[in-house]
Amino acid sequence: MSTQKISSRRGLWLGILISFVLVSLIGGVLWTFRASSFNSILPERFFEPLLKVQGVKLAPTPPARVKTDEEIASYVVSLDILSHRPFHSKSFKIAFMFLTRGPLPHEHIWERFFKGHESMYSVFVHASEEGHSRISPIFMGRDIWSKKVFWGKIDMIDAERRLLANALLDKDNKYFVLLSESCIPLWDFNYIYEHLSNSSISYVDCFYDPGPHGAGRYLDGMKPEVQHSDFHKGAQWFAVHRQHALLILADSLYYRKFKEFCKPGDANRNCYPDEHYVQTLLHIIDPQGISNWSVTYVDWTDQKAHPRSFHAGDINLSLLEKIKNITVSSHVTSDLKKLETKQPCLWNGVKYPCYLFARKFSADSSNHLEAILFNNAHQSADQPIRE
């Protein structure tokens, strides 16, 4: 008789233990779906019958907005792209995409940077102006068919997508870096290659700015697909993996919203698509998959309409070392509060220097830069930053 009681008690405790494990697993699943930006597709109410069996009380949730047909279609395509791994191939290449007015003043620097790594990269150039010849063999024949780009208009996004389309044709290209003619590499090729090829996220500058130069540019015409809280801001110079590159190229829903409602001019609140489109798109679709900082440094300390340019007289070893040693990313709101948020630059959870590239270096600085970069400053940081 006592044996039966013991057996019965063991069965009872085993049942309680199994129930506890099930509740924990369900809670973990719910947390995952709560974190998803598309949680209204599979809402928590889907799990209500299971939770009620376990006696778990759900917190009241506001009614979810019904997604439009286009939003659901966009979500399905995005989910499918993100769920597939990149094409398997023998080579992992990085596509370096130069969005330029025409000339490339730092060709010699890039030629020395790429030398000896021919199977590990590809180069694409989109030139807004015609008639510019290339000096380095690295850039000869690398110009794609281009259209004139007007600053601050949707043409800039069209050019970015044109570069991505050409780069995506090569299935070995797994990472896509957008650069301007004024950009330079801060580190040697191996350091940059290792960082990007081993990274699990894309590097897109992205934050919510409630001020006039951020969410103040938002127009209600973007609703319902783009809500005011979704409208994010950041520098256009991204480094994205293949799945995100495909998302940017495949999108039509959000692109149309920005084409119609994000334009320069007072009537449009001086909205510039290159500062908002990719940032908002990836924030909506895959917010956990981006870094929220750019790997390309630019100096905004003057707080003017354009970042600071560096000329020959500004170039020295101290300047480059200072940029390379930055390990914290900072964003400042454009409202009167000027709130600053900082985050450490983590590469797969380890603190490293934030920037791989830097920009706004004028043509007259090229010789000075080359002398410094390839003598003593252009060395790899083999160890992560420890505090």
Secondary structure, 3 states (H helix, E strand, C coil): CHHHHHHHHHHHHHHHHHHHHHHHHHHHHHHHHHHCCCCCCCCHHHHHHHHHHCCCCCCCCCCCCCCCHHHHHHHHHHHHHHHCCCCCCCCCEEEEEEEECCCCCCHHHHHHHHCCCHHHEEEEEEECCCCCCCCCCCCCCCECCCCCCCCCCCHHHHHHHHHHHHHHCCCCEEEEEEEECCCEECCCHHHHHHHHHCCCCEEEECECCCCCCCHHHCCHHHCCCCCHHHCCECCCCCEEEHHHHHHHHHCCHHHHHHHHHCCCCHHHCCCCHHHCHHHHHHHHHCHHHEEECCCEECCCCCCCCCCCCECHHHCCHHHHHHHHCCCEEEEECCCCCCCEEEEECEECCEECCCCCEECCECHHHHHHHHHHHHHHHCCCCCCCCCC
